[in-house]
Amino acid sequence: MQVTQTAADGLKREFKVVVPADEIESRVKSRLERLSKTVRVPGFRPGKAPLGLLRRQYGRAVMGEVLEEAVDQGSRQAIDDNSLRPALRPKIEVTAFDEGKDLEFSLGVEVLPDVPEVDLAGLALTRLVAEPDEERVDQAVANLVRARTTYTPIAAQRGAMTGDQLVIDFEGTVDGVPFEGGRGEGMTVVLGSGTMVPGFEDGLVGAEVGVEREVVVRFPESYGRAEVAGKEARFKVKVSEIRAAEPITVDDAWAESLGFENLADLRRMFRDRIGNDLKAMARNRLKRELLDQLAAAHRFEVPPGMVEIEFESIWKQLTEEMRRSGESFGEGAQSEEALRAEYRAIAERRVRLGLLLADIGGKNDVQVQAQELQQAMIAHAQRFPGQERQVFEFLQKTPAALEQLRAPIYEDKVVDLILSRANVTERSVSVEELLRDPDEPAPAAGGGAGA
């Protein structure tokens, strides 16, 4: 077998592999001889059938197996002899073969790059720390009150008030034309809950049972349906019932009815829950800062094939989301070509960061334990009530699906390792600052129109 490198361009390598005809024939003959000992041929004892007869009956299948084996061995030899680390499955193309002649095939390989060493101790990061404020605890309690509120049909004839629950029929139009999702019957809405399009609930304050009312609203520019986003809509609404909220006294007795020791215990539960959510957000901000620093400080070539796979995954998600929302290219400020370039850059960044984290994890023997993976499998299966067993078995039998669960666990463990060695300082911030997108400019100090 002869292996010759024919091209080397960046991380791409190409080889020509030649397997001599006599070697192919020797392998075919050897396999036919082994086959003769097990196959039954009428008129011949086991092992006594002529090779010519076996070749006529089984030659095509045996040749296929031999060629597959030769290609596999030739590919491994090219990779091993050149100490290559393939990033993806090699691309193989048979370029020449006829019975009795040499087998020739080309082998294209993208190799993993040499990843630069990362000075973990030299990373300087800031962990934002925000404590839950009483206003958010109050809001959480208020949300619970709304969820626990019961409503009773009113006996008196009066107009609807904020806090009432209405049963309504409605039909909306935009430019006089009905639109999808703009019609409903027997729907309940609590005035002041903010669950409907802005202005819709306000427009029903004062409405009376059986009296049709027109409500005019304007859909937000960011509304999920592109065909009505930013447009004015007119709704004809008829109220069939008005229900008043049964008052709830927020006190120790109410908290005890929910299984808490007292009201302070209930508020403590919400405070802890909000605190845990804020810690999770703070970690996400810290992780983002870490990844931004790694991406900015470590530039190296990445395998184009890996970038293409990542890009196709991102692009598929984008186009599916656009299809669901009714959007199309050309409606926004960016063209499809510009968006493709933007998301390809994102794909390249993801691949580069993945290689960096994998290299750090490998050098520090980071492992995903079987118990950790099993817990992730159970959690994933529980997202499909009634199908948990089937989902769990599917994950066990599907390596690619199992890897999708393992990858984020591994990444988080590597991130934790880096954070344990980096120079991380803490800075107390307000909840608003923690929640603000770091790409958004901070609000100006002071205030007023003349600031």
C-alpha positions as CSV (number, residue, x, y, z in Angstrom):
1,M,0.0,0.0,0.0
2,Q,1.4,3.4,-1.1
3,V,0.3,6.6,0.7
4,T,1.4,10.0,-0.9
5,Q,0.5,13.4,0.4
6,T,-0.7,15.5,-2.5
7,A,-1.7,18.8,-0.8
8,A,-1.4,20.7,2.4
9,D,-3.4,24.0,2.8
10,G,-3.8,25.3,6.3
11,L,-5.6,22.6,8.3
12,K,-6.5,20.7,5.1
13,R,-4.5,17.6,4.0
14,E,-5.0,15.5,0.9
15,F,-3.5,12.1,0.2
16,K,-3.5,9.6,-2.7
17,V,-3.6,6.0,-1.6
18,V,-2.8,3.1,-3.9
19,V,-3.5,-0.5,-3.1
20,P,-1.7,-2.8,-5.6
21,A,-3.9,-5.2,-7.6
22,D,-2.0,-8.3,-6.3
23,E,-2.7,-7.2,-2.7
24,I,-6.4,-6.9,-3.5
25,E,-6.4,-10.3,-5.2
26,S,-4.6,-11.9,-2.2
27,R,-7.2,-10.5,0.2
28,V,-10.0,-11.8,-2.0
29,K,-8.5,-15.2,-2.2
30,S,-7.8,-15.4,1.5
31,R,-11.4,-14.4,2.3
32,L,-12.8,-17.0,-0.2
33,E,-10.7,-19.7,1.4
34,R,-12.1,-18.8,4.8
35,L,-15.6,-18.7,3.4
36,S,-15.2,-22.2,1.8
37,K,-14.9,-23.7,5.3
38,T,-18.3,-22.5,6.4
39,V,-20.5,-22.2,3.4
40,R,-22.4,-25.2,2.0
41,V,-22.2,-25.8,-1.7
42,P,-24.3,-28.6,-3.2
43,G,-22.2,-31.6,-4.3
44,F,-19.1,-30.6,-2.3
45,R,-18.0,-31.3,1.3
46,P,-17.2,-28.3,3.5
47,G,-13.9,-26.8,2.5
48,K,-13.7,-28.7,-0.8
49,A,-15.6,-26.4,-3.1
50,P,-13.4,-24.9,-5.9
51,L,-12.4,-21.3,-5.4
52,G,-13.6,-20.5,-8.9
53,L,-17.1,-21.6,-8.1
54,L,-17.1,-19.6,-4.9
55,R,-15.8,-16.6,-6.7
56,R,-18.7,-16.8,-9.2
57,Q,-21.2,-17.1,-6.4
58,Y,-19.8,-14.8,-3.8
59,G,-17.1,-12.8,-5.6
60,R,-19.0,-9.5,-5.9
61,A,-19.9,-9.5,-2.1
62,V,-16.4,-10.5,-1.1
63,M,-14.8,-7.9,-3.4
64,G,-17.0,-5.2,-1.8
65,E,-15.9,-6.2,1.7
66,V,-12.2,-6.3,0.6
67,L,-12.4,-2.9,-0.9
68,E,-14.1,-1.4,2.1
69,E,-11.4,-2.9,4.4
70,A,-8.6,-1.7,2.1
71,V,-10.0,1.9,2.1
72,D,-10.3,1.8,5.9
73,Q,-6.8,0.5,6.4
74,G,-5.3,2.9,3.9
75,S,-7.1,5.9,5.5
76,R,-5.8,4.8,9.0
77,Q,-2.3,4.4,7.7
78,A,-2.3,7.9,6.1
79,I,-3.5,9.4,9.4
80,D,-1.2,7.4,11.7
81,D,1.9,7.7,9.6
82,N,1.5,11.5,9.5
83,S,0.4,11.8,13.2
84,L,-2.8,13.6,12.2
85,R,-5.6,14.5,14.5
86,P,-8.7,14.6,12.3
87,A,-11.3,17.2,13.2
88,L,-14.0,15.5,11.2
89,R,-14.6,12.2,9.4
90,P,-12.2,12.1,6.4
91,K,-13.6,12.5,2.9
92,I,-12.8,9.6,0.7
93,E,-13.3,9.2,-3.1
94,V,-12.3,6.1,-5.1
95,T,-10.6,7.5,-8.2
96,A,-9.7,4.3,-10.0
97,F,-10.5,0.6,-9.8
98,D,-11.2,-2.3,-12.2
99,E,-10.9,-6.0,-11.4
100,G,-7.3,-7.0,-11.7
101,K,-6.1,-3.4,-11.4
102,D,-4.8,-1.2,-8.6
103,L,-7.2,0.5,-6.3
104,E,-6.7,4.2,-6.0
105,F,-8.5,6.6,-3.8
106,S,-8.1,10.2,-2.5
107,L,-8.3,11.1,1.2
108,G,-9.2,14.6,2.4
109,V,-8.7,15.4,6.0
110,E,-9.2,18.5,8.1
111,V,-7.0,18.4,11.2
112,L,-7.3,19.9,14.6
113,P,-5.1,23.0,15.1
114,D,-2.5,23.5,17.7
115,V,-4.4,25.3,20.4
116,P,-2.4,28.0,22.3
117,E,-1.7,27.7,26.0
118,V,-4.1,29.7,28.2
119,D,-2.7,31.4,31.3
120,L,-5.6,30.7,33.6
121,A,-4.1,32.6,36.5
122,G,-3.6,35.7,34.3
123,L,-7.4,36.0,33.6
124,A,-8.9,38.9,35.4
125,L,-12.7,38.7,35.8
126,T,-15.4,40.4,37.8
127,R,-18.3,38.5,39.4
128,L,-21.4,40.8,39.8
129,V,-23.2,40.3,43.1
130,A,-26.8,41.5,43.5
131,E,-29.1,40.9,46.5
132,P,-32.9,40.4,46.1
133,D,-34.7,43.6,47.1
134,E,-38.0,43.7,49.0
135,E,-39.8,45.2,46.0
136,R,-39.2,42.0,44.1
137,V,-40.3,39.9,47.0
138,D,-43.4,42.0,47.2
139,Q,-44.0,41.4,43.5
140,A,-43.6,37.7,43.9
141,V,-46.1,37.6,46.7
142,A,-48.5,39.7,44.6
143,N,-48.1,37.3,41.7
144,L,-49.0,34.4,44.1
145,V,-52.0,36.3,45.3
146,R,-53.2,36.7,41.7
147,A,-52.6,33.0,41.0
148,R,-54.6,32.1,44.1
149,T,-57.4,34.6,43.6
150,T,-60.9,33.2,42.9
151,Y,-63.6,35.2,41.1
152,T,-67.4,35.3,41.6
153,P,-69.9,36.6,39.1
154,I,-71.3,40.0,40.2
155,A,-75.0,40.3,40.9
156,A,-75.2,44.1,40.5
157,Q,-75.3,45.7,37.0
158,R,-72.1,47.8,36.8
159,G,-69.2,48.4,34.5
160,A,-66.0,46.4,34.6
161,M,-63.3,47.6,36.9
162,T,-59.5,47.0,37.0
163,G,-59.1,43.7,38.9
164,D,-62.3,42.1,37.5
165,Q,-62.2,38.9,35.5
166,L,-64.2,39.2,32.3
167,V,-65.6,36.5,29.9
168,I,-65.5,37.9,26.4
169,D,-66.0,37.2,22.7
170,F,-63.9,39.3,20.4
171,E,-62.9,39.7,16.8
172,G,-60.1,42.0,15.5
173,T,-59.3,43.5,12.1
174,V,-56.3,45.3,10.7
175,D,-57.1,47.6,7.9
176,G,-60.6,46.1,7.9
177,V,-59.3,42.6,7.4
178,P,-59.6,39.8,10.0
179,F,-56.2,38.3,11.0
180,E,-55.0,35.0,12.4
181,G,-55.3,34.8,16.1
182,G,-57.6,37.9,16.2
183,R,-60.8,36.1,17.2
184,G,-61.8,34.4,20.4
185,E,-65.0,33.1,22.2
186,G,-65.5,32.6,25.9
187,M,-62.1,33.9,26.7
188,T,-61.3,35.0,30.2
189,V,-59.1,38.1,30.9
190,V,-58.3,39.9,34.2
191,L,-58.2,43.6,33.7
192,G,-54.9,45.1,34.8
193,S,-53.0,41.7,34.5
194,G,-51.1,42.9,31.4
195,T,-51.6,39.5,29.6
196,M,-53.2,41.1,26.5
197,V,-51.9,43.5,23.9
198,P,-51.1,46.8,25.5
199,G,-54.3,49.0,25.6
200,F,-56.7,46.1,25.2
201,E,-57.5,45.6,28.9
202,D,-57.6,49.4,29.5
203,G,-60.2,49.6,26.7
204,L,-62.5,47.3,28.6
205,V,-62.6,49.3,31.8
206,G,-66.3,50.4,32.2
207,A,-67.6,47.7,29.7
208,E,-71.0,46.3,30.6
209,V,-72.4,42.8,30.1
210,G,-74.1,42.3,26.7
211,V,-73.0,45.7,25.3
212,E,-70.5,45.5,22.4
213,R,-67.5,47.8,22.6
214,E,-64.8,48.7,20.1
215,V,-61.2,48.6,21.4
216,V,-58.5,50.1,19.3
217,V,-54.9,49.1,20.0
218,R,-51.5,49.2,18.2
219,F,-49.4,46.1,18.2
220,P,-45.8,46.5,19.3
221,E,-43.1,46.6,16.6
222,S,-41.6,43.5,18.3
223,Y,-44.9,41.5,18.2
224,G,-44.4,37.9,17.3
225,R,-46.6,38.0,14.2
226,A,-44.9,40.0,11.5
227,E,-48.2,40.6,9.5
228,V,-49.6,42.7,12.4
229,A,-46.5,44.0,14.2
230,G,-46.6,47.8,14.6
231,K,-50.1,48.1,13.1
232,E,-53.3,49.4,14.5
233,A,-56.0,46.9,15.1
234,R,-59.7,47.3,15.9
235,F,-61.5,44.8,18.1
236,K,-65.2,44.3,18.5
237,V,-65.6,42.9,22.1
238,K,-68.8,41.7,23.9
239,V,-68.6,40.9,27.6
240,S,-70.8,37.9,28.6
241,E,-69.9,37.9,32.3
242,I,-68.1,40.1,34.9
243,R,-66.6,38.4,37.9
244,A,-65.2,40.2,40.9
245,A,-62.1,39.0,42.8
246,E,-62.6,37.5,46.2
247,P,-60.4,39.5,48.5
248,I,-57.3,37.8,50.0
249,T,-55.8,39.1,53.2
250,V,-52.0,38.6,53.0
251,D,-51.2,37.6,56.6
252,D,-49.8,34.7,58.7
253,A,-53.1,32.8,58.4
254,W,-53.0,32.9,54.6
255,A,-49.4,31.8,54.5
256,E,-50.1,28.9,56.9
257,S,-52.9,27.8,54.6
258,L,-50.3,27.4,51.9
259,G,-48.0,25.3,54.1
260,F,-45.7,27.9,55.5
261,E,-45.0,28.7,59.1
262,N,-46.1,32.3,58.7
263,L,-45.9,35.2,56.2
264,A,-42.2,35.8,57.0
265,D,-41.5,32.2,56.1
266,L,-43.3,32.6,52.8
267,R,-41.3,35.8,52.0
268,R,-38.1,34.1,53.0
269,M,-38.8,31.3,50.4
270,F,-39.3,33.9,47.7
271,R,-36.2,35.8,48.8
272,D,-34.1,32.6,48.6
273,R,-35.6,31.7,45.2
274,I,-34.9,35.1,43.8
275,G,-31.4,35.1,45.3
276,N,-30.7,31.8,43.5
277,D,-32.0,33.2,40.2
278,L,-29.7,36.2,40.6
279,K,-26.7,34.0,41.3
280,A,-27.4,32.0,38.2
281,M,-27.6,35.2,36.2
282,A,-24.4,36.5,37.7
283,R,-22.7,33.2,36.8
284,N,-23.9,33.6,33.2
285,R,-22.5,37.1,33.1
286,L,-19.2,35.9,34.4
287,K,-19.1,33.1,32.0
288,R,-19.8,35.4,29.1
289,E,-17.0,37.8,30.2
290,L,-14.7,34.8,30.4
291,L,-15.6,33.6,26.9
292,D,-15.2,37.1,25.5
293,Q,-11.7,37.4,27.0
294,L,-10.7,34.0,25.6
295,A,-12.1,34.7,22.2
296,A,-10.3,38.1,22.0
297,A,-6.9,36.9,23.3
298,H,-6.6,33.6,21.4
299,R,-6.9,33.8,17.6
300,F,-6.0,30.7,15.7
301,E,-7.2,28.9,12.5
302,V,-10.1,26.5,13.0
303,P,-11.2,23.7,10.7
304,P,-13.6,25.1,8.0
305,G,-15.7,21.9,8.1
306,M,-16.4,22.4,11.8
307,V,-17.4,26.0,11.2
308,E,-19.7,25.0,8.4
309,I,-21.5,22.4,10.5
310,E,-21.9,24.9,13.3
311,F,-23.1,27.6,10.9
312,E,-25.7,25.3,9.3
313,S,-27.0,24.5,12.8
314,I,-27.3,28.2,13.7
315,W,-28.8,29.1,10.3
316,K,-31.4,26.3,10.5
317,Q,-32.6,27.6,13.9
318,L,-32.8,31.2,12.5
319,T,-34.7,30.3,9.4
320,E,-37.2,28.1,11.3
321,E,-37.8,30.9,13.8
322,M,-38.3,33.3,10.9
323,R,-40.8,30.9,9.3
324,R,-42.7,30.6,12.6
325,S,-42.9,34.4,13.0
326,G,-43.8,35.0,9.4
327,E,-40.6,37.0,8.7
328,S,-38.6,37.0,5.5
329,F,-35.2,38.3,4.4
330,G,-35.1,41.8,3.2
331,E,-37.6,43.1,5.8
332,G,-35.0,44.2,8.3
333,A,-31.9,46.4,8.0
334,Q,-29.6,43.5,7.1
335,S,-29.7,41.5,3.9
336,E,-29.5,37.7,3.8
337,E,-25.9,38.0,2.7
338,A,-25.0,40.2,5.6
339,L,-26.8,38.0,8.1
340,R,-25.0,34.9,6.7
341,A,-21.6,36.6,7.2
342,E,-22.6,37.7,10.8
343,Y,-23.7,34.2,11.8
344,R,-20.7,32.5,10.1
345,A,-18.5,34.7,12.3
346,I,-20.5,33.6,15.3
347,A,-20.1,29.9,14.3
348,E,-16.3,30.4,13.9
349,R,-16.1,32.0,17.4
350,R,-18.1,29.0,18.9
351,V,-15.8,26.5,17.3
352,R,-12.7,28.3,18.4
353,L,-14.0,28.6,22.0
354,G,-15.0,24.9,22.0
355,L,-11.5,23.9,21.0
356,L,-10.0,26.1,23.7
357,L,-12.2,24.7,26.4
358,A,-11.7,21.2,25.2
359,D,-7.9,21.7,25.3
360,I,-8.1,23.1,28.8
361,G,-10.3,20.3,29.9
362,G,-8.1,17.6,28.4
363,K,-4.9,19.0,29.9
364,N,-6.6,19.1,33.3
365,D,-8.3,15.7,33.1
366,V,-11.9,17.1,33.3
367,Q,-14.4,14.3,33.1
368,V,-18.1,13.9,33.0
369,Q,-19.0,11.2,35.4
370,A,-21.5,8.5,34.6
371,Q,-23.8,9.7,37.4
372,E,-23.8,13.2,36.1
373,L,-24.7,12.1,32.6
374,Q,-27.5,9.8,34.0
375,Q,-29.0,12.7,36.0
376,A,-29.0,14.8,32.8
377,M,-30.7,11.9,31.0
378,I,-33.4,11.6,33.7
379,A,-34.0,15.3,33.7
380,H,-34.3,15.4,29.9
381,A,-36.7,12.4,29.9
382,Q,-38.9,14.1,32.5
383,R,-39.6,16.8,30.0
384,F,-41.8,14.3,28.1
385,P,-44.5,13.1,30.6
386,G,-45.7,9.7,29.8
387,Q,-42.8,8.9,27.5
388,E,-39.9,9.0,30.0
389,R,-38.9,5.4,29.4
390,Q,-38.9,5.6,25.6
391,V,-36.9,8.9,25.7
392,F,-34.4,7.4,28.2
393,E,-33.9,4.3,26.0
394,F,-33.5,6.4,22.9
395,L,-30.7,8.4,24.6
396,Q,-29.0,5.2,25.7
397,K,-29.0,3.9,22.1
398,T,-28.2,7.2,20.3
399,P,-24.6,8.4,20.8
400,A,-25.2,11.7,19.1
401,A,-28.2,12.6,21.3
402,L,-26.2,11.5,24.4
403,E,-23.3,13.8,23.3
404,Q,-25.7,16.8,23.2
405,L,-26.4,16.2,26.9
406,R,-22.8,15.6,27.8
407,A,-21.3,18.6,26.0
408,P,-22.9,21.4,28.2
409,I,-22.0,19.5,31.4
410,Y,-18.4,19.2,30.2
411,E,-18.3,22.9,29.2
412,D,-19.6,24.0,32.6
413,K,-17.1,21.9,34.4
414,V,-14.2,23.4,32.4
415,V,-15.6,26.9,33.0
416,D,-15.7,26.1,36.8
417,L,-12.1,24.9,36.6
418,I,-11.0,28.1,34.9
419,L,-12.9,30.3,37.4
420,S,-11.3,28.5,40.3
421,R,-7.8,29.5,39.0
422,A,-8.5,32.9,37.5
423,N,-8.3,36.2,39.3
424,V,-12.0,36.8,40.1
425,T,-13.1,39.8,42.1
426,E,-16.6,40.6,43.2
427,R,-18.5,43.8,42.7
428,S,-21.9,44.6,44.3
429,V,-24.4,45.9,41.8
430,S,-28.2,46.6,41.7
431,V,-30.5,44.0,40.3
432,E,-31.2,46.3,37.4
433,E,-27.5,46.5,36.5
434,L,-27.2,42.7,36.7
435,L,-30.2,42.2,34.4
436,R,-29.0,44.8,31.9
437,D,-27.6,43.4,28.7
438,P,-23.8,44.1,28.9
439,D,-23.8,45.2,25.3
440,E,-26.2,48.0,26.1
441,P,-24.6,51.3,27.2
442,A,-24.9,52.1,30.9
443,P,-27.5,54.8,31.7
444,A,-25.9,58.3,32.1
445,A,-25.3,59.5,35.7
446,G,-27.6,62.2,36.9
447,G,-30.6,62.9,34.8
448,G,-33.0,65.5,33.6
449,A,-33.6,66.8,30.1
450,G,-30.6,69.1,30.2
451,A,-28.1,66.5,31.4
